[in-house]
Amino acid sequence: MAGGELVVAPPENPGFCPEDATIVGNTCLYGATGGQVFVRGKAGERFAVRNSLAQAVVEGTGDHCCEYMTGGCVVVLGKYVVSLTCSILLVAISKKIFLAHPLRLSL
């Protein structure tokens, strides 16, 4: 992704709980250089790997979220597994917000 805005959401009354279901696949935002992504649901593994400028909001991720990320901003609302290299990640779990920074990890 190099720009623009992408909103991914299930239809109304989908028959499953969106925040508990993976709705975007593995490697979403891999190598992104811009744009914004908003996901109503979870992302698969390696979400925003090598992201350099994109911004994203997602309701959970699989393993290795934000690995080798060098820029941009990712907000994860819920469960995540992170391998943050260099950038900023905001995580909201149970009404608490944590700021994850590779030099000052406060999780």
C-alpha positions in Angstrom: 0.0 0.0 0.0 1.4 3.4 -1.0 -1.5 5.7 -0.1 -5.3 6.0 0.2 -7.6 4.7 2.8 -8.9 1.2 3.3 -11.7 0.2 5.6 -12.4 -3.6 6.1 -15.5 -4.6 8.0 -17.9 -7.5 7.9 -21.6 -7.0 7.0 -24.1 -6.2 9.7 -25.1 -9.3 11.8 -22.4 -11.5 10.3 -23.1 -14.5 12.6 -19.7 -14.2 14.3 -18.0 -11.8 16.7 -15.8 -9.6 14.4 -13.2 -8.8 17.2 -12.6 -12.5 17.6 -12.3 -13.4 13.9 -9.4 -13.0 11.6 -10.8 -10.8 8.8 -7.6 -9.7 7.0 -5.0 -12.2 6.0 -1.3 -12.7 6.7 1.2 -10.1 5.6 -1.4 -7.3 5.3 0.5 -4.0 5.0 3.8 -5.8 4.3 6.2 -3.1 3.2 3.5 -0.4 3.1 4.8 3.1 2.4 1.7 5.2 3.1 -2.0 5.3 3.6 -4.4 4.3 6.3 -6.1 1.0 7.1 -9.0 0.4 9.5 -10.0 -3.2 10.3 -13.1 -4.3 12.2 -11.7 -7.6 13.3 -8.3 -9.3 13.7 -5.4 -9.4 11.3 -3.4 -12.6 10.5 0.2 -13.1 11.2 2.9 -10.6 10.3 0.6 -7.6 10.2 2.4 -4.4 9.2 5.8 -6.1 8.8 8.3 -3.7 7.2 5.7 -0.9 7.4 7.5 2.4 6.8 4.7 5.0 6.7 1.2 3.5 6.8 -1.2 4.1 9.7 -3.5 1.3 10.9 -6.1 0.4 13.5 -6.9 -3.3 14.0 -8.7 -5.3 16.7 -6.0 -7.9 17.3 -3.1 -9.6 15.4 -1.3 -12.8 15.0 2.3 -13.5 15.6 5.1 -11.0 14.6 3.0 -7.9 14.4 5.0 -4.8 13.3 8.3 -6.8 12.8 11.0 -4.6 11.2 8.6 -1.7 11.2 10.6 1.5 10.6 7.8 4.2 10.6 4.1 4.8 10.6 1.8 4.0 13.5 -0.2 0.9 14.4 -3.0 0.8 17.0 -4.0 -2.7 18.2 -7.2 -3.0 20.1 -6.9 -6.3 21.9 -4.6 -9.3 21.7 -1.4 -9.1 19.8 2.0 -10.6 19.5 4.7 -8.1 18.6 8.2 -8.1 17.3 8.6 -4.4 17.2 12.0 -3.2 15.7 11.8 0.5 15.4 8.7 2.7 15.6 5.6 3.2 17.8 2.8 0.8 18.5 -0.2 1.6 20.7 -2.0 -1.3 22.3 -5.3 -1.2 24.1 -6.2 -4.2 26.3 -9.0 -4.2 28.9 -9.4 -0.4 28.9 -5.6 0.1 29.4 -3.4 1.6 26.8 0.2 0.7 26.5 2.9 2.4 24.5 5.4 0.0 23.0 8.6 1.5 21.8 11.7 -0.6 21.1 13.9 1.5 23.4 11.3 1.8 26.2 8.9 -1.1 26.2 6.2 -0.6 28.8 4.0 -3.7 28.4 
